[in-house]
Each structure stands twice: as structure tokens, then as C-alpha cells.
Amino acid sequence: MYVWARMARMMATARSRGPYLVGGESRLVFRCLPTDIDFNNHLNNARYMMLA
């Protein structure tokens, strides 16, 4: 799923997840695909830097 589609889904489901309290705990579910892991077996965050 593309990064922008993920963000749109998160914004669309924000009301059903309830209010977020500052300093509170929140939980989001993400999936890591084999293409997100580099040759050192580390997660590659370059895809998420597209949002910046």
C-alpha cells in the first residue's frame, strides 16, 4: 500500500479509534514487506521519508 493511501486510511478511521490524549498511549499497526529490509537485515525507513 502506498504511503499516501496509508495516511488517508489513518485519517478516515481516526474517529472510530477514539480521542488521543497528549502523553497517552496510541497503537498503530504497520506491516513490513521484504522490500523494506536492507542487506544488513535492518528495516529501511527511506519509504517513510517521502512524507517529509
PDBQT receptor file of N, H, CA, C and O in Angstrom, charges set to zero:
ATOM      1  N   MET A   1       0.845  -1.167   0.000  1.00  0.00    +0.000 N 
ATOM      2  CA  MET A   1       0.000   0.000   0.000  1.00  0.00    +0.000 C 
ATOM      3  C   MET A   1       0.894   1.234   0.000  1.00  0.00    +0.000 C 
ATOM      4  O   MET A   1       1.900   1.278   0.708  1.00  0.00    +0.000 OA
ATOM      5  N   TYR A   2       0.533   2.217  -0.781  1.00  0.00    +0.000 N 
ATOM      6  H   TYR A   2      -0.284   2.182  -1.356  1.00  0.00    +0.000 HD
ATOM      7  CA  TYR A   2       1.339   3.424  -0.869  1.00  0.00    +0.000 C 
ATOM      8  C   TYR A   2       1.243   4.235   0.417  1.00  0.00    +0.000 C 
ATOM      9  O   TYR A   2       0.269   4.126   1.162  1.00  0.00    +0.000 OA
ATOM     10  N   VAL A   3       2.266   5.050   0.669  1.00  0.00    +0.000 N 
ATOM     11  H   VAL A   3       3.057   5.138   0.064  1.00  0.00    +0.000 HD
ATOM     12  CA  VAL A   3       2.325   5.832   1.899  1.00  0.00    +0.000 C 
ATOM     13  C   VAL A   3       1.134   6.782   1.999  1.00  0.00    +0.000 C 
ATOM     14  O   VAL A   3       0.534   6.914   3.066  1.00  0.00    +0.000 OA
ATOM     15  N   TRP A   4       0.791   7.444   0.895  1.00  0.00    +0.000 N 
ATOM     16  H   TRP A   4       1.279   7.337   0.029  1.00  0.00    +0.000 HD
ATOM     17  CA  TRP A   4      -0.327   8.387   0.935  1.00  0.00    +0.000 C 
ATOM     18  C   TRP A   4      -1.645   7.660   1.165  1.00  0.00    +0.000 C 
ATOM     19  O   TRP A   4      -2.533   8.207   1.818  1.00  0.00    +0.000 OA
ATOM     20  N   ALA A   5      -1.794   6.465   0.657  1.00  0.00    +0.000 N 
ATOM     21  H   ALA A   5      -1.072   6.021   0.126  1.00  0.00    +0.000 HD
ATOM     22  CA  ALA A   5      -3.013   5.692   0.901  1.00  0.00    +0.000 C 
ATOM     23  C   ALA A   5      -3.100   5.287   2.365  1.00  0.00    +0.000 C 
ATOM     24  O   ALA A   5      -4.189   5.267   2.938  1.00  0.00    +0.000 OA
ATOM     25  N   ARG A   6      -1.962   4.962   2.978  1.00  0.00    +0.000 N 
ATOM     26  H   ARG A   6      -1.077   4.978   2.512  1.00  0.00    +0.000 HD
ATOM     27  CA  ARG A   6      -1.944   4.635   4.401  1.00  0.00    +0.000 C 
ATOM     28  C   ARG A   6      -2.379   5.829   5.239  1.00  0.00    +0.000 C 
ATOM     29  O   ARG A   6      -3.165   5.696   6.178  1.00  0.00    +0.000 OA
ATOM     30  N   MET A   7      -1.850   7.005   4.880  1.00  0.00    +0.000 N 
ATOM     31  H   MET A   7      -1.212   7.113   4.118  1.00  0.00    +0.000 HD
ATOM     32  CA  MET A   7      -2.201   8.201   5.629  1.00  0.00    +0.000 C 
ATOM     33  C   MET A   7      -3.688   8.523   5.468  1.00  0.00    +0.000 C 
ATOM     34  O   MET A   7      -4.340   8.926   6.430  1.00  0.00    +0.000 OA
ATOM     35  N   ALA A   8      -4.222   8.349   4.268  1.00  0.00    +0.000 N 
ATOM     36  H   ALA A   8      -3.692   8.021   3.485  1.00  0.00    +0.000 HD
ATOM     37  CA  ALA A   8      -5.646   8.594   4.034  1.00  0.00    +0.000 C 
ATOM     38  C   ALA A   8      -6.498   7.625   4.847  1.00  0.00    +0.000 C 
ATOM     39  O   ALA A   8      -7.524   8.019   5.402  1.00  0.00    +0.000 OA
ATOM     40  N   ARG A   9      -6.085   6.368   4.920  1.00  0.00    +0.000 N 
ATOM     41  H   ARG A   9      -5.252   6.048   4.468  1.00  0.00    +0.000 HD
ATOM     42  CA  ARG A   9      -6.832   5.386   5.713  1.00  0.00    +0.000 C 
ATOM     43  C   ARG A   9      -6.779   5.729   7.195  1.00  0.00    +0.000 C 
ATOM     44  O   ARG A   9      -7.776   5.589   7.903  1.00  0.00    +0.000 OA
ATOM     45  N   MET A  10      -5.618   6.179   7.668  1.00  0.00    +0.000 N 
ATOM     46  H   MET A  10      -4.808   6.293   7.093  1.00  0.00    +0.000 HD
ATOM     47  CA  MET A  10      -5.474   6.549   9.067  1.00  0.00    +0.000 C 
ATOM     48  C   MET A  10      -6.362   7.749   9.405  1.00  0.00    +0.000 C 
ATOM     49  O   MET A  10      -6.982   7.786  10.468  1.00  0.00    +0.000 OA
ATOM     50  N   MET A  11      -6.422   8.725   8.500  1.00  0.00    +0.000 N 
ATOM     51  H   MET A  11      -5.918   8.695   7.636  1.00  0.00    +0.000 HD
ATOM     52  CA  MET A  11      -7.263   9.897   8.737  1.00  0.00    +0.000 C 
ATOM     53  C   MET A  11      -8.748   9.532   8.678  1.00  0.00    +0.000 C 
ATOM     54  O   MET A  11      -9.555  10.089   9.422  1.00  0.00    +0.000 OA
ATOM     55  N   ALA A  12      -9.104   8.607   7.803  1.00  0.00    +0.000 N 
ATOM     56  H   ALA A  12      -8.449   8.155   7.198  1.00  0.00    +0.000 HD
ATOM     57  CA  ALA A  12     -10.504   8.203   7.657  1.00  0.00    +0.000 C 
ATOM     58  C   ALA A  12     -10.999   7.407   8.861  1.00  0.00    +0.000 C 
ATOM     59  O   ALA A  12     -12.187   7.453   9.177  1.00  0.00    +0.000 OA
ATOM     60  N   THR A  13     -10.119   6.687   9.531  1.00  0.00    +0.000 N 
ATOM     61  H   THR A  13      -9.154   6.650   9.274  1.00  0.00    +0.000 HD
ATOM     62  CA  THR A  13     -10.528   5.864  10.670  1.00  0.00    +0.000 C 
ATOM     63  C   THR A  13     -10.209   6.513  12.010  1.00  0.00    +0.000 C 
ATOM     64  O   THR A  13     -10.336   5.866  13.049  1.00  0.00    +0.000 OA
ATOM     65  N   ALA A  14      -9.799   7.773  12.009  1.00  0.00    +0.000 N 
ATOM     66  H   ALA A  14      -9.696   8.299  11.165  1.00  0.00    +0.000 HD
ATOM     67  CA  ALA A  14      -9.400   8.444  13.250  1.00  0.00    +0.000 C 
ATOM     68  C   ALA A  14     -10.552   8.532  14.246  1.00  0.00    +0.000 C 
ATOM     69  O   ALA A  14     -10.345   8.339  15.444  1.00  0.00    +0.000 OA
ATOM     70  N   ARG A  15     -11.748   8.817  13.775  1.00  0.00    +0.000 N 
ATOM     71  H   ARG A  15     -11.917   8.974  12.802  1.00  0.00    +0.000 HD
ATOM     72  CA  ARG A  15     -12.891   8.952  14.694  1.00  0.00    +0.000 C 
ATOM     73  C   ARG A  15     -13.250   7.625  15.353  1.00  0.00    +0.000 C 
ATOM     74  O   ARG A  15     -13.614   7.601  16.528  1.00  0.00    +0.000 OA
ATOM     75  N   SER A  16     -13.156   6.545  14.628  1.00  0.00    +0.000 N 
ATOM     76  H   SER A  16     -12.860   6.565  13.673  1.00  0.00    +0.000 HD
ATOM     77  CA  SER A  16     -13.534   5.251  15.201  1.00  0.00    +0.000 C 
ATOM     78  C   SER A  16     -12.511   4.759  16.217  1.00  0.00    +0.000 C 
ATOM     79  O   SER A  16     -12.826   3.908  17.049  1.00  0.00    +0.000 OA
ATOM     80  N   ARG A  17     -11.289   5.285  16.157  1.00  0.00    +0.000 N 
ATOM     81  H   ARG A  17     -11.033   5.977  15.481  1.00  0.00    +0.000 HD
ATOM     82  CA  ARG A  17     -10.263   4.888  17.122  1.00  0.00    +0.000 C 
ATOM     83  C   ARG A  17     -10.366   5.650  18.433  1.00  0.00    +0.000 C 
ATOM     84  O   ARG A  17      -9.725   5.272  19.413  1.00  0.00    +0.000 OA
ATOM     85  N   GLY A  18     -11.161   6.717  18.473  1.00  0.00    +0.000 N 
ATOM     86  H   GLY A  18     -11.683   7.024  17.676  1.00  0.00    +0.000 HD
ATOM     87  CA  GLY A  18     -11.357   7.470  19.707  1.00  0.00    +0.000 C 
ATOM     88  C   GLY A  18     -10.337   8.588  19.858  1.00  0.00    +0.000 C 
ATOM     89  O   GLY A  18      -9.420   8.726  19.048  1.00  0.00    +0.000 OA
ATOM     90  N   PRO A  19     -10.513   9.388  20.914  1.00  0.00    +0.000 N 
ATOM     91  CA  PRO A  19      -9.629  10.547  21.108  1.00  0.00    +0.000 C 
ATOM     92  C   PRO A  19      -8.239  10.120  21.560  1.00  0.00    +0.000 C 
ATOM     93  O   PRO A  19      -8.060   9.086  22.203  1.00  0.00    +0.000 OA
ATOM     94  N   TYR A  20      -7.274  10.938  21.206  1.00  0.00    +0.000 N 
ATOM     95  H   TYR A  20      -7.420  11.778  20.684  1.00  0.00    +0.000 HD
ATOM     96  CA  TYR A  20      -5.893  10.708  21.636  1.00  0.00    +0.000 C 
ATOM     97  C   TYR A  20      -5.562  11.738  22.696  1.00  0.00    +0.000 C 
ATOM     98  O   TYR A  20      -5.696  12.937  22.454  1.00  0.00    +0.000 OA
ATOM     99  N   LEU A  21      -5.137  11.299  23.851  1.00  0.00    +0.000 N 
ATOM    100  H   LEU A  21      -5.028  10.325  24.048  1.00  0.00    +0.000 HD
ATOM    101  CA  LEU A  21      -4.748  12.201  24.923  1.00  0.00    +0.000 C 
ATOM    102  C   LEU A  21      -3.258  12.488  24.823  1.00  0.00    +0.000 C 
ATOM    103  O   LEU A  21      -2.458  11.583  24.584  1.00  0.00    +0.000 OA
ATOM    104  N   VAL A  22      -2.886  13.758  25.009  1.00  0.00    +0.000 N 
ATOM    105  H   VAL A  22      -3.536  14.493  25.204  1.00  0.00    +0.000 HD
ATOM    106  CA  VAL A  22      -1.472  14.133  24.956  1.00  0.00    +0.000 C 
ATOM    107  C   VAL A  22      -0.740  13.399  26.073  1.00  0.00    +0.000 C 
ATOM    108  O   VAL A  22      -1.157  13.440  27.231  1.00  0.00    +0.000 OA
ATOM    109  N   GLY A  23       0.333  12.739  25.724  1.00  0.00    +0.000 N 
ATOM    110  H   GLY A  23       0.671  12.706  24.784  1.00  0.00    +0.000 HD
ATOM    111  CA  GLY A  23       1.083  11.944  26.686  1.00  0.00    +0.000 C 
ATOM    112  C   GLY A  23       0.511  10.549  26.866  1.00  0.00    +0.000 C 
ATOM    113  O   GLY A  23       1.064   9.737  27.608  1.00  0.00    +0.000 OA
ATOM    114  N   GLY A  24      -0.585  10.275  26.195  1.00  0.00    +0.000 N 
ATOM    115  H   GLY A  24      -1.033  10.935  25.593  1.00  0.00    +0.000 HD
ATOM    116  CA  GLY A  24      -1.208   8.959  26.296  1.00  0.00    +0.000 C 
ATOM    117  C   GLY A  24      -0.540   7.961  25.359  1.00  0.00    +0.000 C 
ATOM    118  O   GLY A  24       0.423   8.286  24.665  1.00  0.00    +0.000 OA
ATOM    119  N   GLU A  25      -1.056   6.777  25.353  1.00  0.00    +0.000 N 
ATOM    120  H   GLU A  25      -1.838   6.513  25.917  1.00  0.00    +0.000 HD
ATOM    121  CA  GLU A  25      -0.512   5.715  24.516  1.00  0.00    +0.000 C 
ATOM    122  C   GLU A  25      -1.424   5.487  23.324  1.00  0.00    +0.000 C 
ATOM    123  O   GLU A  25      -2.647   5.452  23.458  1.00  0.00    +0.000 OA
ATOM    124  N   SER A  26      -0.821   5.336  22.167  1.00  0.00    +0.000 N 
ATOM    125  H   SER A  26       0.172   5.365  22.057  1.00  0.00    +0.000 HD
ATOM    126  CA  SER A  26      -1.592   5.022  20.968  1.00  0.00    +0.000 C 
ATOM    127  C   SER A  26      -0.973   3.803  20.300  1.00  0.00    +0.000 C 
ATOM    128  O   SER A  26       0.183   3.461  20.546  1.00  0.00    +0.000 OA
ATOM    129  N   ARG A  27      -1.756   3.163  19.462  1.00  0.00    +0.000 N 
ATOM    130  H   ARG A  27      -2.695   3.441  19.262  1.00  0.00    +0.000 HD
ATOM    131  CA  ARG A  27      -1.267   1.953  18.806  1.00  0.00    +0.000 C 
ATOM    132  C   ARG A  27      -1.673   1.984  17.344  1.00  0.00    +0.000 C 
ATOM    133  O   ARG A  27      -2.849   2.147  17.020  1.00  0.00    +0.000 OA
ATOM    134  N   LEU A  28      -0.701   1.828  16.470  1.00  0.00    +0.000 N 
ATOM    135  H   LEU A  28       0.255   1.696  16.734  1.00  0.00    +0.000 HD
ATOM    136  CA  LEU A  28      -0.939   1.733  15.039  1.00  0.00    +0.000 C 
ATOM    137  C   LEU A  28      -0.305   0.444  14.539  1.00  0.00    +0.000 C 
ATOM    138  O   LEU A  28       0.753   0.043  15.022  1.00  0.00    +0.000 OA
ATOM    139  N   VAL A  29      -0.935  -0.195  13.592  1.00  0.00    +0.000 N 
ATOM    140  H   VAL A  29      -1.795   0.130  13.199  1.00  0.00    +0.000 HD
ATOM    141  CA  VAL A  29      -0.434  -1.450  13.041  1.00  0.00    +0.000 C 
ATOM    142  C   VAL A  29       0.211  -1.166  11.685  1.00  0.00    +0.000 C 
ATOM    143  O   VAL A  29      -0.415  -0.576  10.804  1.00  0.00    +0.000 OA
ATOM    144  N   PHE A  30       1.453  -1.587  11.526  1.00  0.00    +0.000 N 
ATOM    145  H   PHE A  30       1.961  -2.066  12.242  1.00  0.00    +0.000 HD
ATOM    146  CA  PHE A  30       2.172  -1.440  10.271  1.00  0.00    +0.000 C 
ATOM    147  C   PHE A  30       2.679  -2.805   9.832  1.00  0.00    +0.000 C 
ATOM    148  O   PHE A  30       2.907  -3.692  10.654  1.00  0.00    +0.000 OA
ATOM    149  N   ARG A  31       2.847  -2.956   8.558  1.00  0.00    +0.000 N 
ATOM    150  H   ARG A  31       2.662  -2.235   7.890  1.00  0.00    +0.000 HD
ATOM    151  CA  ARG A  31       3.393  -4.199   8.013  1.00  0.00    +0.000 C 
ATOM    152  C   ARG A  31       4.720  -3.903   7.353  1.00  0.00    +0.000 C 
ATOM    153  O   ARG A  31       4.895  -2.864   6.716  1.00  0.00    +0.000 OA
ATOM    154  N   CYS A  32       5.648  -4.818   7.508  1.00  0.00    +0.000 N 
ATOM    155  H   CYS A  32       5.506  -5.662   8.025  1.00  0.00    +0.000 HD
ATOM    156  CA  CYS A  32       6.960  -4.689   6.891  1.00  0.00    +0.000 C 
ATOM    157  C   CYS A  32       7.079  -5.745   5.800  1.00  0.00    +0.000 C 
ATOM    158  O   CYS A  32       6.951  -6.941   6.062  1.00  0.00    +0.000 OA
ATOM    159  N   LEU A  33       7.320  -5.299   4.600  1.00  0.00    +0.000 N 
ATOM    160  H   LEU A  33       7.424  -4.327   4.388  1.00  0.00    +0.000 HD
ATOM    161  CA  LEU A  33       7.495  -6.212   3.480  1.00  0.00    +0.000 C 
ATOM    162  C   LEU A  33       8.974  -6.548   3.318  1.00  0.00    +0.000 C 
ATOM    163  O   LEU A  33       9.822  -5.796   3.799  1.00  0.00    +0.000 OA
ATOM    164  N   PRO A  34       9.302  -7.638   2.665  1.00  0.00    +0.000 N 
ATOM    165  CA  PRO A  34      10.716  -7.970   2.440  1.00  0.00    +0.000 C 
ATOM    166  C   PRO A  34      11.481  -6.876   1.698  1.00  0.00    +0.000 C 
ATOM    167  O   PRO A  34      12.700  -6.776   1.842  1.00  0.00    +0.000 OA
ATOM    168  N   THR A  35      10.794  -6.061   0.914  1.00  0.00    +0.000 N 
ATOM    169  H   THR A  35       9.804  -6.142   0.798  1.00  0.00    +0.000 HD
ATOM    170  CA  THR A  35      11.481  -4.977   0.202  1.00  0.00    +0.000 C 
ATOM    171  C   THR A  35      11.863  -3.833   1.131  1.00  0.00    +0.000 C 
ATOM    172  O   THR A  35      12.649  -2.970   0.744  1.00  0.00    +0.000 OA
ATOM    173  N   ASP A  36      11.319  -3.805   2.363  1.00  0.00    +0.000 N 
ATOM    174  H   ASP A  36      10.680  -4.507   2.678  1.00  0.00    +0.000 HD
ATOM    175  CA  ASP A  36      11.658  -2.775   3.337  1.00  0.00    +0.000 C 
ATOM    176  C   ASP A  36      12.878  -3.144   4.172  1.00  0.00    +0.000 C 
ATOM    177  O   ASP A  36      13.317  -2.347   5.001  1.00  0.00    +0.000 OA
ATOM    178  N   ILE A  37      13.427  -4.324   3.972  1.00  0.00    +0.000 N 
ATOM    179  H   ILE A  37      13.070  -4.971   3.298  1.00  0.00    +0.000 HD
ATOM    180  CA  ILE A  37      14.589  -4.777   4.735  1.00  0.00    +0.000 C 
ATOM    181  C   ILE A  37      15.815  -4.713   3.838  1.00  0.00    +0.000 C 
ATOM    182  O   ILE A  37      15.808  -5.226   2.719  1.00  0.00    +0.000 OA
ATOM    183  N   ASP A  38      16.883  -4.067   4.349  1.00  0.00    +0.000 N 
ATOM    184  H   ASP A  38      16.889  -3.650   5.258  1.00  0.00    +0.000 HD
ATOM    185  CA  ASP A  38      18.084  -3.920   3.531  1.00  0.00    +0.000 C 
ATOM    186  C   ASP A  38      18.988  -5.146   3.670  1.00  0.00    +0.000 C 
ATOM    187  O   ASP A  38      18.627  -6.116   4.337  1.00  0.00    +0.000 OA
ATOM    188  N   PHE A  39      20.155  -5.099   3.044  1.00  0.00    +0.000 N 
ATOM    189  H   PHE A  39      20.448  -4.312   2.503  1.00  0.00    +0.000 HD
ATOM    190  CA  PHE A  39      21.040  -6.271   3.014  1.00  0.00    +0.000 C 
ATOM    191  C   PHE A  39      21.664  -6.580   4.370  1.00  0.00    +0.000 C 
ATOM    192  O   PHE A  39      22.238  -7.657   4.533  1.00  0.00    +0.000 OA
ATOM    193  N   ASN A  40      21.574  -5.670   5.359  1.00  0.00    +0.000 N 
ATOM    194  H   ASN A  40      21.108  -4.795   5.226  1.00  0.00    +0.000 HD
ATOM    195  CA  ASN A  40      22.069  -5.923   6.715  1.00  0.00    +0.000 C 
ATOM    196  C   ASN A  40      20.963  -6.415   7.650  1.00  0.00    +0.000 C 
ATOM    197  O   ASN A  40      21.150  -6.468   8.865  1.00  0.00    +0.000 OA
ATOM    198  N   ASN A  41      19.812  -6.773   7.078  1.00  0.00    +0.000 N 
ATOM    199  H   ASN A  41      19.661  -6.730   6.090  1.00  0.00    +0.000 HD
ATOM    200  CA  ASN A  41      18.638  -7.210   7.843  1.00  0.00    +0.000 C 
ATOM    201  C   ASN A  41      18.127  -6.140   8.798  1.00  0.00    +0.000 C 
ATOM    202  O   ASN A  41      17.674  -6.448   9.900  1.00  0.00    +0.000 OA
ATOM    203  N   HIS A  42      18.204  -4.867   8.366  1.00  0.00    +0.000 N 
ATOM    204  H   HIS A  42      18.572  -4.617   7.471  1.00  0.00    +0.000 HD
ATOM    205  CA  HIS A  42      17.643  -3.753   9.119  1.00  0.00    +0.000 C 
ATOM    206  C   HIS A  42      16.431  -3.223   8.365  1.00  0.00    +0.000 C 
ATOM    207  O   HIS A  42      16.363  -3.305   7.138  1.00  0.00    +0.000 OA
ATOM    208  N   LEU A  43      15.477  -2.681   9.115  1.00  0.00    +0.000 N 
ATOM    209  H   LEU A  43      15.533  -2.615  10.111  1.00  0.00    +0.000 HD
ATOM    210  CA  LEU A  43      14.324  -2.064   8.464  1.00  0.00    +0.000 C 
ATOM    211  C   LEU A  43      14.763  -0.796   7.764  1.00  0.00    +0.000 C 
ATOM    212  O   LEU A  43      15.521   0.000   8.317  1.00  0.00    +0.000 OA
ATOM    213  N   ASN A  44      14.293  -0.616   6.570  1.00  0.00    +0.000 N 
ATOM    214  H   ASN A  44      13.677  -1.263   6.121  1.00  0.00    +0.000 HD
ATOM    215  CA  ASN A  44      14.653   0.540   5.765  1.00  0.00    +0.000 C 
ATOM    216  C   ASN A  44      13.528   1.566   5.858  1.00  0.00    +0.000 C 
ATOM    217  O   ASN A  44      12.418   1.308   5.393  1.00  0.00    +0.000 OA
ATOM    218  N   ASN A  45      13.805   2.737   6.460  1.00  0.00    +0.000 N 
ATOM    219  H   ASN A  45      14.707   2.947   6.838  1.00  0.00    +0.000 HD
ATOM    220  CA  ASN A  45      12.788   3.767   6.640  1.00  0.00    +0.000 C 
ATOM    221  C   ASN A  45      12.761   4.767   5.501  1.00  0.00    +0.000 C 
ATOM    222  O   ASN A  45      12.073   5.782   5.613  1.00  0.00    +0.000 OA
ATOM    223  N   ALA A  46      13.464   4.536   4.425  1.00  0.00    +0.000 N 
ATOM    224  H   ALA A  46      14.023   3.712   4.334  1.00  0.00    +0.000 HD
ATOM    225  CA  ALA A  46      13.525   5.500   3.325  1.00  0.00    +0.000 C 
ATOM    226  C   ALA A  46      12.152   5.724   2.707  1.00  0.00    +0.000 C 
ATOM    227  O   ALA A  46      11.865   6.829   2.246  1.00  0.00    +0.000 OA
ATOM    228  N   ARG A  47      11.314   4.730   2.685  1.00  0.00    +0.000 N 
ATOM    229  H   ARG A  47      11.547   3.832   3.059  1.00  0.00    +0.000 HD
ATOM    230  CA  ARG A  47       9.981   4.891   2.103  1.00  0.00    +0.000 C 
ATOM    231  C   ARG A  47       9.168   5.913   2.899  1.00  0.00    +0.000 C 
ATOM    232  O   ARG A  47       8.408   6.685   2.315  1.00  0.00    +0.000 OA
ATOM    233  N   TYR A  48       9.318   5.924   4.213  1.00  0.00    +0.000 N 
ATOM    234  H   TYR A  48       9.936   5.297   4.688  1.00  0.00    +0.000 HD
ATOM    235  CA  TYR A  48       8.540   6.842   5.040  1.00  0.00    +0.000 C 
ATOM    236  C   TYR A  48       9.089   8.260   4.992  1.00  0.00    +0.000 C 
ATOM    237  O   TYR A  48       8.389   9.194   5.384  1.00  0.00    +0.000 OA
ATOM    238  N   MET A  49      10.308   8.450   4.528  1.00  0.00    +0.000 N 
ATOM    239  H   MET A  49      10.876   7.691   4.210  1.00  0.00    +0.000 HD
ATOM    240  CA  MET A  49      10.868   9.794   4.399  1.00  0.00    +0.000 C 
ATOM    241  C   MET A  49      10.233  10.545   3.238  1.00  0.00    +0.000 C 
ATOM    242  O   MET A  49      10.443  11.751   3.108  1.00  0.00    +0.000 OA
ATOM    243  N   MET A  50       9.467   9.872   2.393  1.00  0.00    +0.000 N 
ATOM    244  H   MET A  50       9.296   8.892   2.498  1.00  0.00    +0.000 HD
ATOM    245  CA  MET A  50       8.785  10.551   1.287  1.00  0.00    +0.000 C 
ATOM    246  C   MET A  50       7.763  11.550   1.802  1.00  0.00    +0.000 C 
ATOM    247  O   MET A  50       7.401  12.488   1.093  1.00  0.00    +0.000 OA
ATOM    248  N   LEU A  51       7.292  11.358   3.032  1.00  0.00    +0.000 N 
ATOM    249  H   LEU A  51       7.585  10.595   3.608  1.00  0.00    +0.000 HD
ATOM    250  CA  LEU A  51       6.298  12.273   3.586  1.00  0.00    +0.000 C 
ATOM    251  C   LEU A  51       6.903  13.614   3.967  1.00  0.00    +0.000 C 
ATOM    252  O   LEU A  51       6.191  14.617   4.002  1.00  0.00    +0.000 OA
ATOM    253  N   ALA A  52       8.177  13.654   4.247  1.00  0.00    +0.000 N 
ATOM    254  H   ALA A  52       8.755  12.838   4.218  1.00  0.00    +0.000 HD
ATOM    255  CA  ALA A  52       8.815  14.904   4.708  1.00  0.00    +0.000 C 
ATOM    256  C   ALA A  52       8.983  15.893   3.583  1.00  0.00    +0.000 C 
ATOM    257  O   ALA A  52       9.500  16.990   3.797  1.00  0.00    +0.000 OA
TER     258      ALA A  52
